[in-house]
Amino acid sequence: MKAVYVEQTHRLSIRNQTISQLGENEVLIKVAMAGICGSDIHVYNGRHPFRTPPVSIGHELSGYVEEVGSNVKNIPIGSKVTVNPQVGCGECAYCRSNQINLCENRQAPGVGNWLGAMSEYFIASANTVFVLPNELDNRAAVLVEPFAVAFHALEKANLTSGHKLAILGAGPIGLMILLAAISKGVSQNLITDIRKYPLEIGEKLGARQVLNIAKHEDWLKHAEELNGGKFDRVIVCTDSSNIINQALQITKKGGKIITVAMFDDEHSINMRDLQGSEKEMIGCMTYNENNFEEAIQFLNETNNLEEIINNLISHILPFNEAQKGFQMVANSQEKVIKVLLEF
């Protein structure tokens, strides 16, 4: 089979790869589409904390079951599926409390012997495979994993319909958090970015307020003016300089800041603001099984799925053009949102 590899910083290749022997509790998936995630770009830029080139890449996918191991009884061959791309040890306190994302020995594609999902075939443990409705479009199926990130962020935020929400960063995850929040009745929302196009997409998807911070010398003040005060919840989807203290500034007393972005560098924190106003800062790491279930339900039941797909997915490329796709995302080209690779 052919698979996409990050060979070194900013250089991808298509390798011929042998399909591993299928384990008795595993599922072989014929990949239909795979998504380029922000964490994949960290690998591409040589800044990922645990994936180091050369590495098989990718973890967002849709596909069809080609073969199952001898112990797998509940996943029919031919089923449309996606995968929760993490496996816990099953024994630690985190795994026992259904927090596999925090397992000390958590495994993920592109680490160790688990090859990435940007390949013609992908092997996953049966307990990570989600069978999807046949009518769910493969483009939508790829979005299950990043939408699980979005719903996990809202779970960590303990978001309710009456909260005033700011989303800092209108990349794919920020936009999906917006959609997930709207689905929960959060109408008082604002999303920021430095690019015009993602904010236009945010408006189309239902954002009440959008703010191009590049056009405002004091964008924090302008955000509060648009909102009519500070925010109950601020979700950080960008690792830009000083973003944490900026998030603190626009969060009301007793409010919560959720960090979803992958941070490469250390950030200083205004502890006086955090402590004196009893604000909470909460880290957000991937997702858990319930977040996948919520994401699947959302995509399957929303009445504007085609609009969501067409606005979020800006490009679909053949997998042999992976280098082009990664460059588009890494360079934040103006009309690029979510890029998929087709296999």
Secondary structure, DSSP 8 states (H G I E B T S, - for coil): -EEEEEEETTEEEEEE-------TTEEEEEEEEEE--HHHHHHHTT--SS--SSEE---EEEEEEEEE-TT--SS-TT-EEEE---B--SSSHHHHTT-GGG-TT-B-TTBTTB--SSBSEEEEEGGGEEE--TTS-HHHHHTHHHHHHHHHHHHHHT--TT--EEEE--SHHHHHHHHHHHHTT--SEEEEES-HHHHHHHHHTT-SEEEEGGG-TTHHHHHHHHHTS-EEEEEE----TTHHHHHHHHEEEEEEEEE-S---S-----HHHHHHTT-EEEE--S--HHHHHHHHHHHHH-TTHHHHHHHHEEEEEEGGGHHHHHHHHHTT-TT--EEEEE-
